[in-house]
Amino acid sequence: MKNNEKQSGSAALRAFTVLEAVVRADKSVSLDDVASACGLPKPTVYRALVMLEQAGMLLREPVSKRYTAGARLSTFALDVLKNSIVRAPAHMILQRLVDEIGETCNVSMLDGNAMVYLDRVETPSPLRLNLQPGSHVPLHCTSSGKLLLSQLSRSQRQKLLGNGPLQRCTVNTITDVSLLELELERFTVDRVATNNEEFHVGMIGVAVPILDRNGRTCASLAVQAPVVRMSLEQALQHVASLRLAAQALSDAYFGEAPSAPDTEVNAQLATTDSKAPGPKRTRSGTTRSAKNADLSH
């Protein structure tokens, strides 16, 4: 009986090791990739991959036969992060940030071709946009959605966005994929994304990345405010505070996490980010001044 339990435990640990290898990869992976990453024999890895695929934890691409995270695994990850016990320390960090800035702040991550709120603390002010944790919103017209898109490869973005035109939510929404790509390329470098009334008229947002233990963007932290109380220029002045909170959230979620490359210059970000050059377009998505282009959502 003990031998059976030991063998069962070993098989479970091997399957978990295989699952980790797939999830940690930046792209879909082959059997050879996983076997190399795990240091396990191919037959062992293959059996684990088949079992995990059948359980819905992994998805096998029909043409390439490569593996990626499955729907059940994504749901499980979201459930863990939304668990009240796991969420409590991170929620306190979010609450302190809202107390400091005075506007709604939220944590979100990719979920398929949309963005899902993991946690959110609303401003006490009466004028606000009420969205509960678990709510899904578009990627292309929100600061967090664009931040998360900017940290993906161009091919990954293509899979999520398609060829367009993208859904128009306001007159400021970028519906042309090529124009959006220009903005995302800038956000990739800046590691700050903005929303200039592109999802809801009168609402702006600024987002920064939350990093995992490997220094990869796994989620976003954003502040959202009505323009009658805070302009986008004013929201950008809080980037340093957002970055510090994002680092604290990384530590809360994953333990000690790597700092963003530009941690040392956080105090200067509010000025430099607002002056960064960007694509020019009008409120309808064609042209506008370089100053306003940097304030796109």
Backbone torsions as a table, in degrees:
resi	resn	phi	psi	omega
1	MET	NA	-42.7	-179.7
2	LYS	-65.4	-37.3	178.1
3	ASN	-63.1	-41.4	178.7
4	ASN	-63.3	-42.7	179.2
5	GLU	-63.4	-40.6	179.5
6	LYS	-64.3	-42.1	179.1
7	GLN	-66.0	-40.4	179.5
8	SER	-63.6	-43.3	179.0
9	GLY	-63.5	-40.8	179.2
10	SER	-64.1	-41.2	178.8
11	ALA	-63.8	-40.0	179.2
12	ALA	-65.1	-41.2	179.3
13	LEU	-66.7	-38.5	177.3
14	ARG	-64.5	-41.1	178.8
15	ALA	-63.5	-39.6	178.7
16	PHE	-66.1	-38.6	177.1
17	THR	-61.9	-42.2	177.2
18	VAL	-63.7	-43.5	179.6
19	LEU	-61.1	-44.0	178.1
20	GLU	-59.6	-42.4	-177.8
21	ALA	-62.3	-39.5	179.9
22	VAL	-69.6	-44.5	-176.4
23	VAL	-67.3	-35.3	-177.3
24	ARG	-77.5	-14.8	179.2
25	ALA	-71.8	147.7	179.5
26	ASP	-82.2	-3.7	-177.7
27	LYS	-151.6	174.9	176.1
28	SER	-64.5	149.3	-172.3
29	VAL	-126.5	154.1	178.5
30	SER	-93.8	172.3	175.4
31	LEU	-58.3	-44.2	179.5
32	ASP	-61.5	-41.6	179.5
33	ASP	-59.2	-46.8	-176.8
34	VAL	-67.6	-43.5	179.8
35	ALA	-60.7	-40.5	178.9
36	SER	-66.8	-42.4	-178.7
37	ALA	-67.4	-35.1	-176.8
38	CYS	-88.6	-22.8	-175.2
39	GLY	70.3	31.2	-179.6
40	LEU	-114.8	156.6	177.1
41	PRO	-62.1	146.6	-179.6
42	LYS	-56.8	-44.3	179.6
43	PRO	-58.9	-38.7	178.5
44	THR	-65.0	-45.7	180.0
45	VAL	-65.0	-40.8	-179.5
46	TYR	-61.2	-44.5	179.5
47	ARG	-61.6	-40.5	179.0
48	ALA	-66.5	-41.4	179.5
49	LEU	-63.1	-43.2	179.2
50	VAL	-62.2	-44.8	179.7
51	MET	-62.1	-44.3	-178.9
52	LEU	-68.4	-34.8	176.1
53	GLU	-65.9	-44.6	179.7
54	GLN	-63.3	-29.9	179.7
55	ALA	-82.3	-5.1	179.8
56	GLY	83.0	5.1	179.8
57	MET	-78.7	-28.9	177.1
58	LEU	-124.4	156.1	177.0
59	LEU	-121.0	131.7	177.4
60	ARG	-102.2	120.6	-178.0
61	GLU	-66.1	133.9	-171.7
62	PRO	-65.5	-33.4	-176.2
63	VAL	-91.0	-54.0	-175.5
64	SER	-79.8	-18.4	-177.9
65	LYS	64.8	20.7	178.5
66	ARG	-91.8	162.6	-172.9
67	TYR	-111.2	146.1	175.0
68	THR	-147.6	174.7	-178.1
69	ALA	-63.0	138.4	179.2
70	GLY	-93.5	171.3	-177.2
71	ALA	-61.3	-40.1	-178.6
72	ARG	-65.7	-37.8	179.1
73	LEU	-66.9	-42.0	178.8
74	SER	-62.0	-43.0	178.6
75	THR	-63.3	-41.1	179.5
76	PHE	-62.3	-43.2	179.8
77	ALA	-62.7	-42.4	178.4
78	LEU	-64.5	-40.8	179.8
79	ASP	-63.0	-39.0	178.6
80	VAL	-63.5	-47.0	-177.8
81	LEU	-69.0	-26.0	179.2
82	LYS	-90.0	-5.7	178.8
83	ASN	-59.7	133.8	-173.2
84	SER	-60.5	-37.3	-178.8
85	ILE	-69.8	-44.3	179.1
86	VAL	-67.1	-36.4	-172.6
87	ARG	-78.1	-22.6	-171.1
88	ALA	-55.3	-52.1	-179.6
89	PRO	-61.7	-41.1	179.7
90	ALA	-67.0	-36.7	-180.0
91	HIS	-64.0	-36.0	178.2
92	MET	-65.5	-38.5	177.2
93	ILE	-62.9	-43.3	179.4
94	LEU	-64.3	-40.3	179.8
95	GLN	-63.6	-42.0	179.0
96	ARG	-64.3	-36.6	178.3
97	LEU	-65.3	-41.7	177.3
98	VAL	-64.2	-39.7	177.5
99	ASP	-61.5	-36.2	-179.5
100	GLU	-74.2	-48.8	-175.1
101	ILE	-82.5	-36.4	-179.5
102	GLY	90.8	5.2	-180.0
103	GLU	-130.4	165.1	-177.0
104	THR	-61.1	135.0	175.6
105	CYS	-127.6	148.6	-177.3
106	ASN	-146.7	158.1	173.9
107	VAL	-115.4	132.9	-177.6
108	SER	-143.9	165.1	177.3
109	MET	-149.9	167.4	178.8
110	LEU	-67.2	141.7	172.2
111	ASP	-143.9	93.1	-174.2
112	GLY	69.8	-130.3	179.6
113	ASN	-101.2	25.4	176.6
114	ALA	-134.9	-178.2	177.4
115	MET	-119.3	139.0	-178.6
116	VAL	-119.9	137.3	176.8
117	TYR	-80.1	122.6	175.5
118	LEU	-85.6	-38.4	-179.7
119	ASP	-152.8	153.0	-175.2
120	ARG	-159.4	134.4	174.7
121	VAL	-121.6	121.1	-176.6
122	GLU	-83.5	149.1	172.4
123	THR	-66.2	147.4	176.3
124	PRO	-73.2	-12.2	-180.0
125	SER	-65.8	146.8	-174.3
126	PRO	-66.9	-32.9	-178.5
127	LEU	-87.4	109.6	-177.9
128	ARG	-160.7	166.5	178.3
129	LEU	-104.7	108.5	-174.7
130	ASN	-83.1	112.1	175.5
131	LEU	-134.4	127.0	-176.4
132	GLN	-89.0	155.7	171.5
133	PRO	-53.7	135.9	-175.0
134	GLY	101.2	-14.1	178.4
135	SER	-70.2	142.3	177.9
136	HIS	-107.8	137.6	178.4
137	VAL	-135.7	161.9	-178.4
138	PRO	-65.1	156.9	179.1
139	LEU	-84.4	-40.7	-166.4
140	HIS	-77.0	-10.2	-174.9
141	CYS	-128.9	19.4	176.2
142	THR	-126.1	149.9	-177.8
143	SER	-62.9	-43.4	179.1
144	SER	-66.4	-41.9	179.4
145	GLY	-61.1	-43.3	-180.0
146	LYS	-71.4	-33.5	175.6
147	LEU	-62.1	-46.9	-179.6
148	LEU	-65.4	-39.6	176.3
149	LEU	-62.3	-39.5	-175.7
150	SER	-65.6	-21.5	-178.8
151	GLN	-92.3	1.2	175.2
152	LEU	-94.3	165.0	174.2
153	SER	-74.4	162.2	179.8
154	ARG	-59.6	-39.1	-179.9
155	SER	-66.9	-37.2	177.3
156	GLN	-66.0	-40.1	177.4
157	ARG	-64.2	-38.8	179.2
158	GLN	-59.2	-40.2	179.7
159	LYS	-64.9	-36.1	-177.4
160	LEU	-80.8	-36.4	-173.3
161	LEU	-97.0	-25.8	-175.3
162	GLY	73.0	-158.2	-177.5
163	ASN	-96.4	-5.6	-179.5
164	GLY	82.3	-175.4	-3.6
165	PRO	-67.7	151.5	-179.0
166	LEU	-83.5	158.5	-178.3
167	GLN	-61.6	132.9	177.4
168	ARG	-94.0	122.2	178.2
169	CYS	-101.9	-33.1	176.1
170	THR	-143.2	178.4	178.3
171	VAL	-68.2	-17.6	-179.7
172	ASN	-90.4	-9.1	-177.1
173	THR	-63.3	132.4	174.7
174	ILE	-82.0	114.4	-178.9
175	THR	-102.8	-15.4	179.2
176	ASP	-87.2	120.6	-176.4
177	VAL	-62.1	-38.1	-179.0
178	SER	-65.7	-38.4	176.8
179	LEU	-67.7	-39.4	178.0
180	LEU	-63.6	-38.8	178.9
181	GLU	-59.3	-39.5	179.2
182	LEU	-60.9	-42.4	179.8
183	GLU	-69.6	-40.6	-179.2
184	LEU	-64.9	-34.7	177.7
185	GLU	-61.8	-38.6	177.7
186	ARG	-69.2	-41.5	179.2
187	PHE	-64.3	-31.2	178.2
188	THR	-59.0	-41.1	-179.6
189	VAL	-77.3	-47.4	-175.7
190	ASP	-70.2	-29.1	-173.6
191	ARG	57.7	32.7	173.1
192	VAL	-140.7	132.7	178.2
193	ALA	-124.7	152.3	-175.5
194	THR	-129.7	160.6	177.8
195	ASN	-134.0	114.7	-177.2
196	ASN	-108.5	75.9	179.8
197	GLU	56.5	41.9	-176.9
198	GLU	-98.3	-21.0	177.7
199	PHE	-100.8	-46.6	175.8
200	HIS	-133.2	135.4	176.9
201	VAL	-61.3	131.1	177.7
202	GLY	89.4	0.0	-179.3
203	MET	-119.8	132.8	177.0
204	ILE	-119.4	166.5	179.4
205	GLY	-157.3	153.7	175.8
206	VAL	-135.6	133.5	-176.5
207	ALA	-130.1	147.3	174.8
208	VAL	-130.3	160.1	-176.7
209	PRO	-80.7	150.4	167.3
210	ILE	-107.7	128.2	-173.4
211	LEU	-101.7	148.9	174.0
212	ASP	-88.8	-172.2	-176.6
213	ARG	-62.7	-24.9	-178.7
214	ASN	-91.8	5.9	179.5
215	GLY	79.0	14.9	179.3
216	ARG	-97.3	148.4	178.0
217	THR	-70.4	120.8	179.9
218	CYS	-115.5	-19.1	-179.0
219	ALA	-158.9	178.5	179.1
220	SER	-132.7	152.9	174.3
221	LEU	-119.6	129.5	-175.2
222	ALA	-137.5	152.1	169.1
223	VAL	-109.9	141.8	-178.0
224	GLN	-132.0	136.3	-176.6
225	ALA	-152.9	153.1	172.9
226	PRO	-77.1	143.3	-175.5
227	VAL	-65.9	-19.4	178.7
228	VAL	-70.0	-18.6	178.2
229	ARG	-109.9	-28.7	-176.3
230	MET	-149.0	123.2	175.8
231	SER	-79.3	167.4	177.8
232	LEU	-65.6	-36.0	176.2
233	GLU	-60.1	-41.6	178.8
234	GLN	-68.2	-38.2	178.6
235	ALA	-63.2	-37.6	179.2
236	LEU	-65.2	-21.4	177.8
237	GLN	-71.4	-11.2	179.5
238	HIS	-98.8	9.3	-177.5
239	VAL	-60.0	-40.1	-179.9
240	ALA	-60.2	-43.6	178.2
241	SER	-65.8	-38.7	177.6
242	LEU	-62.5	-42.1	-179.4
243	ARG	-65.5	-41.7	178.7
244	LEU	-63.4	-41.5	178.3
245	ALA	-67.2	-37.8	178.4
246	ALA	-63.1	-38.1	176.8
247	GLN	-65.3	-41.7	178.2
248	ALA	-64.5	-37.3	177.4
249	LEU	-67.0	-38.4	176.3
250	SER	-59.2	-44.1	179.4
251	ASP	-64.7	-38.9	-179.2
252	ALA	-67.8	-39.1	-178.5
253	TYR	-78.0	-42.0	-167.9
254	PHE	-121.5	0.2	-169.5
255	GLY	86.2	-160.3	-177.9
256	GLU	-62.2	118.5	-177.7
257	ALA	-114.7	154.7	-179.7
258	PRO	-63.9	146.6	176.8
259	SER	-79.5	154.6	174.6
260	ALA	-63.4	152.0	-176.1
261	PRO	-56.4	-28.7	-174.8
262	ASP	-107.4	31.2	-179.5
263	THR	-57.7	-37.8	-175.0
264	GLU	-65.1	-21.4	-176.8
265	VAL	-110.8	23.5	180.0
266	ASN	-55.1	-38.1	-175.2
267	ALA	-65.8	-20.2	-178.0
268	GLN	-97.5	-4.5	-170.8
269	LEU	-66.5	-35.7	-176.3
270	ALA	-60.5	-31.4	179.5
271	THR	-84.7	-48.1	-174.4
272	THR	-68.3	-38.0	-178.5
273	ASP	-64.7	-38.4	-176.7
274	SER	-73.2	-15.2	-179.9
275	LYS	-101.7	-2.5	-177.2
276	ALA	-62.9	138.6	179.9
277	PRO	-69.1	150.6	179.8
278	GLY	-151.0	172.6	179.4
279	PRO	-65.3	145.0	-179.8
280	LYS	-93.7	133.1	177.0
281	ARG	-159.8	159.8	177.7
282	THR	-88.3	178.9	177.5
283	ARG	-61.7	-20.1	178.5
284	SER	-90.0	-0.6	174.4
285	GLY	98.5	16.9	-178.8
286	THR	-110.0	-69.6	178.7
287	THR	-138.8	150.2	169.3
288	ARG	-164.8	172.2	-173.0
289	SER	-63.8	155.3	-179.8
290	ALA	-61.2	-32.5	178.9
291	LYS	-63.4	-47.8	-178.7
292	ASN	-72.4	-30.0	-179.2
293	ALA	-61.1	-31.5	179.5
294	ASP	-73.2	-10.5	-179.4
295	LEU	-103.0	15.6	179.0
296	SER	-67.6	152.4	-170.3
297	HIS	-64.5	NA	NA
